[in-house]
Amino acid sequence: MPPLTIRQLDGGACPMPSPKTFTKIADHFRERILSGELEPGAKLPTNREIAGQWQAAAATVSRALQALQVENFIRTTPRGTYVADDPRWTLSARDRLARVQRVKSFLAEGETSRVTAAELIVPPLYVAEIFDLEAGDQVVRREWLAGRGKTRTVFAVTWYPAPFAALVPDLLNTAPGRNHGLSARVLEATGRTITHARDDMHARPADAREASALGLPVGSPILAGAHRWSDAEGVIEYGEWCLPPRFTIGYEYQP
């Protein structure tokens, strides 16, 4: 017996919106919001206008906008759909890598960062294992905080192989204006290309250092994660990060 299709499951009376078109519409507006092209409070086109622009069914447009609303990018009122005034979202590691590849910055439009540490250190054992180091070998450790206005969006620690510091001296610089472009500069200076990326995430209480950085009480719930960006030679960048409570990150994928 052949597998049931979506059309067969609903009896063929009401075709489901195309996943491809749905994700394209959602991705389009999400990227315009993340880039700053659509600022907080900006009004989106009507559902009918979006349907016409994309030659899509009304149900497809509604599904795309519902996803953005769940992710806290937009709000819907009787007067229309608007970009959230105080959007509680930030970029995922996947989003930040895409920004590095596209605009050579891992920060979102309107996001700024402050570096609190930049040093060469002997890392914890688990970090040494990630970089396949010998006992006593050092790595670059950078600790930084990002935000939009008064809203703190992420607290992070990123690690790089120690030899990279000779190629990109700003890896040991705490000047905030040089932080956002470092990932791109590392790739340019080393001539390496990220060919594999992995994210791991878990929810847990914030420790004292994380709580202080994010302006939270110790023990507040946070989403913590780690990313590894690598190529055939090994790990290029390893990062650990945490987000304030109720912040949203998300991504689309095709099964």
JOTASUL-V932831 format. One record per residue. N is the residue number from 1. RES is the residue in one small letter. PHI is phi as a letter, one per 40 degrees, with the letter a starting at -180 (none if undefined). OMEGA is omega in radians with two decimals (none if undefined). NEAR is the number of other C-alpha atoms within 12 Angstrom. Layout:
<<N	RES	PHI	OMEGA	NEAR> <N	RES	PHI	OMEGA	NEAR>>
This chain:
<<1	m	none	-3.11	4> <2	p	c	3.12	5> <3	p	c	3.13	8> <4	l	c	3.05	11> <5	t	c	3.11	13> <6	i	d	-3.12	16> <7	r	c	3.13	15> <8	q	c	-3.10	14> <9	l	c	-3.13	13> <10	d	c	3.06	12> <11	g	g	3.10	12> <12	g	g	-3.06	12> <13	a	c	-3.05	10> <14	c	a	-3.10	13> <15	p	d	3.11	18> <16	m	c	3.09	25> <17	p	c	3.12	24> <18	s	c	3.12	23> <19	p	d	-3.11	24> <20	k	c	-3.14	21> <21	t	c	3.13	28> <22	f	d	-3.12	33> <23	t	c	3.12	29> <24	k	c	3.13	27> <25	i	c	3.13	35> <26	a	c	3.14	34> <27	d	c	-3.13	28> <28	h	c	-3.10	24> <29	f	c	3.09	33> <30	r	c	-3.13	38> <31	e	c	3.11	25> <32	r	c	3.09	22> <33	i	c	-3.13	33> <34	l	c	-3.11	36> <35	s	c	-3.10	28> <36	g	g	3.11	22> <37	e	c	3.01	20> <38	l	b	-3.06	26> <39	e	c	3.07	25> <40	p	d	-3.13	26> <41	g	g	3.14	22> <42	a	c	-3.13	23> <43	k	c	3.09	23> <44	l	c	3.02	31> <45	p	d	3.10	22> <46	t	c	3.10	21> <47	n	d	-3.14	27> <48	r	c	3.13	19> <49	e	c	3.12	16> <50	i	c	3.13	28> <51	a	d	3.12	24> <52	g	c	-3.13	16> <53	q	c	-3.07	16> <54	w	c	-3.07	24> <55	q	f	-3.07	19> <56	a	b	3.09	27> <57	a	c	3.13	26> <58	a	d	3.14	26> <59	a	c	3.12	23> <60	t	c	3.11	30> <61	v	c	-3.14	37> <62	s	d	-3.13	27> <63	r	c	3.12	27> <64	a	c	-3.12	36> <65	l	c	3.08	37> <66	q	c	3.11	23> <67	a	c	3.13	28> <68	l	c	3.12	39> <69	q	c	3.10	26> <70	v	c	3.14	23> <71	e	c	3.09	28> <72	n	g	3.07	28> <73	f	c	-3.06	42> <74	i	b	3.02	36> <75	r	b	-3.11	28> <76	t	b	3.11	26> <77	t	b	3.07	15> <78	p	d	-3.12	8> <79	r	c	3.14	11> <80	g	i	-3.12	19> <81	t	b	-3.05	27> <82	y	b	2.98	29> <83	v	c	-3.10	34> <84	a	d	-3.12	28> <85	d	c	3.12	20> <86	d	b	-3.03	23> <87	p	c	-3.14	35> <88	r	c	3.11	31> <89	w	b	3.03	36> <90	t	a	-3.12	43> <91	l	c	2.97	40> <92	s	c	3.08	37> <93	a	d	3.10	37> <94	r	c	3.11	29> <95	d	c	-3.10	30> <96	r	c	3.08	34> <97	l	c	3.10	36> <98	a	c	3.09	26> <99	r	c	3.11	25> <100	v	d	-3.10	28> <101	q	c	-3.05	23> <102	r	c	-3.04	17> <103	v	b	3.08	20> <104	k	g	3.05	23> <105	s	a	3.12	30> <106	f	c	3.09	35> <107	l	c	3.03	43> <108	a	c	3.06	37> <109	e	c	-3.13	27> <110	g	g	3.13	25> <111	e	c	3.08	30> <112	t	b	-3.12	29> <113	s	b	3.08	33> <114	r	b	-3.10	30> <115	v	c	-3.10	30> <116	t	b	3.08	24> <117	a	a	3.06	24> <118	a	a	-2.96	29> <119	e	a	2.96	27> <120	l	c	-3.11	27> <121	i	a	2.93	22> <122	v	c	-2.99	24> <123	p	c	2.97	28> <124	p	d	-3.06	19> <125	l	d	-3.08	18> <126	y	c	3.08	13> <127	v	c	3.09	31> <128	a	d	3.13	26> <129	e	c	3.11	20> <130	i	c	-3.13	26> <131	f	c	3.11	31> <132	d	f	-3.09	21> <133	l	c	2.99	22> <134	e	c	3.13	16> <135	a	d	3.12	16> <136	g	g	3.10	16> <137	d	c	-3.12	21> <138	q	b	3.00	27> <139	v	b	3.00	38> <140	v	c	3.07	36> <141	r	b	3.10	35> <142	r	b	3.12	40> <143	e	b	-3.07	35> <144	w	a	-3.13	38> <145	l	b	3.12	38> <146	a	b	3.13	37> <147	g	a	3.03	31> <148	r	b	-3.08	26> <149	g	g	3.13	14> <150	k	c	-3.09	14> <151	t	c	3.10	27> <152	r	c	-3.01	33> <153	t	b	-3.14	40> <154	v	a	2.98	45> <155	f	b	-2.99	40> <156	a	a	2.96	37> <157	v	b	3.12	33> <158	t	b	-3.07	39> <159	w	b	3.13	44> <160	y	b	3.03	45> <161	p	d	-3.09	37> <162	a	d	-3.13	32> <163	p	d	3.13	21> <164	f	c	-3.09	31> <165	a	c	3.10	27> <166	a	c	-3.14	18> <167	l	c	-3.14	20> <168	v	b	-3.08	26> <169	p	d	-3.13	23> <170	d	c	3.03	27> <171	l	c	3.12	40> <172	l	b	-3.13	32> <173	n	b	3.14	25> <174	t	c	3.13	24> <175	a	c	-3.06	23> <176	p	c	-3.09	26> <177	g	c	-3.11	18> <178	r	b	-3.04	27> <179	n	c	-2.94	36> <180	h	c	-3.07	35> <181	g	c	-3.01	30> <182	l	c	-3.14	38> <183	s	d	3.13	40> <184	a	c	-3.13	32> <185	r	c	3.08	29> <186	v	c	-3.14	34> <187	l	c	3.14	28> <188	e	c	-3.07	20> <189	a	c	-3.11	21> <190	t	c	-3.09	23> <191	g	g	-3.12	15> <192	r	b	-3.13	23> <193	t	b	3.12	26> <194	i	c	-3.13	28> <195	t	b	3.12	18> <196	h	a	3.12	21> <197	a	b	3.14	26> <198	r	a	3.06	23> <199	d	b	3.00	23> <200	d	b	-3.08	20> <201	m	b	3.02	21> <202	h	a	3.10	17> <203	a	c	3.13	20> <204	r	a	3.07	20> <205	p	c	3.10	22> <206	a	c	3.03	28> <207	d	c	-3.02	20> <208	a	c	-3.12	15> <209	r	c	3.14	23> <210	e	c	-3.14	33> <211	a	c	3.13	26> <212	s	c	-3.12	18> <213	a	c	-3.08	31> <214	l	c	3.14	32> <215	g	g	-3.08	26> <216	l	b	2.96	24> <217	p	c	3.08	19> <218	v	d	-3.13	19> <219	g	g	3.10	20> <220	s	c	3.12	25> <221	p	c	3.10	23> <222	i	b	2.95	31> <223	l	b	-3.14	30> <224	a	b	-3.12	32> <225	g	a	3.09	28> <226	a	a	3.07	29> <227	h	b	3.05	31> <228	r	b	3.08	30> <229	w	b	-2.99	36> <230	s	a	2.99	26> <231	d	b	-3.09	20> <232	a	c	-3.14	13> <233	e	c	-3.13	17> <234	g	h	-3.09	23> <235	v	c	3.09	34> <236	i	c	3.12	40> <237	e	a	3.02	40> <238	y	b	-3.10	37> <239	g	b	3.03	39> <240	e	b	-3.05	33> <241	w	a	3.07	38> <242	c	a	-3.07	46> <243	l	b	3.07	43> <244	p	c	3.13	39> <245	p	d	3.03	29> <246	r	g	3.01	20> <247	f	c	-3.07	28> <248	t	b	2.87	26> <249	i	b	-3.12	34> <250	g	a	3.11	23> <251	y	a	3.11	23> <252	e	c	3.01	24> <253	y	a	3.13	13> <254	q	b	3.13	11> <255	p	c	none	5>>
